[in-house]
C-alpha cells in the first residue's frame, strides 16, 4: 500500500514501527521491544493488568469509545466456562482504513495486545475476525501467527511463563453489520450477521456463549505500550478521561490524504491543514465527516475544535472510528447524503423494521431529490423518517444511517431546496412523474 | 468432493480452531476459501461444506444469501470491484464506475460475454486514504485514474 511518510506533527506510538525495514516480521518486532510488554504482563495478576488499562483511560477505537479497562473489568472471569478474546478487524465504516495499516505493518503488536488481554481475562484462545475483502491481511496475520508459534510466542507455556494461548484468523465474507460486536459473534459462529439482544453483553456471554473480551484492532494495539510505559504515561498523552493517541485516516479533498497518529484532543483544523496538507488551491472547506460516515457531519465553521470525545459531543457529533472525510466547496451535499444512505440501506441486515424500512425509504426519497424530482415536503420527510429511526433499532446501524442524514439535511438545507427549484426531467425519466411531483 | 492438498490442510486447521462441537463456526471462512478454488458456491460445494461443518444445506444457503462476497453463480475470471462510497466518490470513484460499465458493456454483478471479467459496484473497501480504489479479486489498486483502469481492464482481458 502507498503508505504516507511520517509527519513531524504526529505522535507515533502504535505506528512507530511502520517505517522500519520489514516491519511485519517477527525479527524486526523483537529487535524493537517486541513482546516485552507481554513478558512484563505475565508477571502481573489479571487485576493489575486491568487496572493499568483503566488508569490509561484507553477508550475503544472501533467507534463507540467505551472505556477499555472498564470493559475488561466486566468480564465474568470467575465463570467456569472458558474465556475468549475476539478481535474486531471487520473494518468497514466508510472513511476508515487504520486497522488495515496496523495489521499490514505491525501484526505482532496486535498479537502482543491479544496476549495481554488473555492474561487480563484468564483467556487462552482468541480469533482475529478480519473482513473478507482484506484477504492479503489474513495472509499477513496468518504468517505472523505462524512465526509467533514457531518462536514460542503463541501456544503452550509461552516463553516459560506458564501461560498458554491459541490464536487463529477468521475470515468474514462482506457484511458491514458484522462490525457490530454481537453481529460479529453471530458471524464467528457461522451464522448470518444479525445483532443479538443485549444484555447479556459479550463480557458475560460472547463467543460460543462464553465470557469474551471483544475489541477493535487499534484498541488491542494500544495495550502493549500501556503495560510497558504505564497507564499514567498513556493517559497523560491525551485529555482527561481519554488517554493516548489514535490513528486518523484522512481522505477526500485534501492534498495529502493518509493515516496519521495524533494524541486525543488534536485540533481538527491542524489535522486538515498540516497533516493532510490542506485543501487544493482555490478551494474552501465545506464539511467534515469526523470519524466514519455514521457520524453527524460538521459544517466548515464548526470544525475549529479539538478532537476529543467531549468536544465532539458538544459539537453534536462523535469522534467515531478516526475516518475523517474532508469535503470542499465542490461537494454536492445531496449526492453525499444519498451515497451515505445507499450504503446503510445496502448493509442493513433486515432484522429490525425501523432500519430495514427506514434506510430504504430514505434512499428512495434522497434519490428523487438528487434526480431533481422531489416535492417540497420531501426535505422534511427525510428528517422526520430519520428521526423516527433514532434509538429504535436493535443495533447502532439505524442510528448510523439516521445521524449523518439528519445533520446534512439540517446544515445544508439550501442545497436540497435548490434541487427542488430546478426541476428537470432526469435522463430517461418519466415526464408525467415530474409533473405530478412538481 | 476434495480440494487441493494445500486447501485441505488449511481447512483441517480451520476446523480445529473452534471449540469441540462448534464446527459450524468454520462455515463462513470455509465457504470463502473453497469458493476461491471452485469459483462459486455450487450445489455440490454447499453440500460438501455443510457436511464438514455439521450443518444443513439450508443453513449454508442462509449464509450465502446474506454475505456479499459469497456467490451462488459463476462470475468472471477476474472480479472487478469499484468502490463508489463517500471517500472514493469525492475523488472520482463514480466516474471510474461509469467508465468501467461503458467500457465493458455490463453493469453491476454482470459478466462479460467472454467470461473474463465481472463487475461490481462495491461499498467501502477500506482504502479511503488512497482513493479512488478498486479491487481485482483480492488485489487492491489505489489512486486509480480512468487511464489506469483502461490498462487494468486490457490486462485482465488477456488473463486465461
Interface residues (C-beta under 8 A of the other chain):
Chain A: X1 X2 X4 X82 X91 X92 X93 X94 X95 X96 X97 X99 X100 X125 X127 X131 X132 X133 X134 X135 X136 X166 X168 X170 X171 X172 X173 X174 X175 X176 X187 X188 X189 X190 X191 X192 X193 X208 X249 X250 X251 X252 X253 X257 X258 X259 X289 X293 X323 X325 X327 X331 X335 X336 X339 X340 X343 X346 X347 X349
Chain B: X13 X14 X17 X18 X19 X22 X24 X25 X26 X27 X28 X29 X31 X32 X33 X53 X55 X59 X62 X63 X66 X67 X68 X69 X70 X84 X85 X86 X87 X89 X90 X91 X122 X123 X124 X125 X126 X127 X128 X129 X130 X131 X135 X138 X139 X140 X142 X143
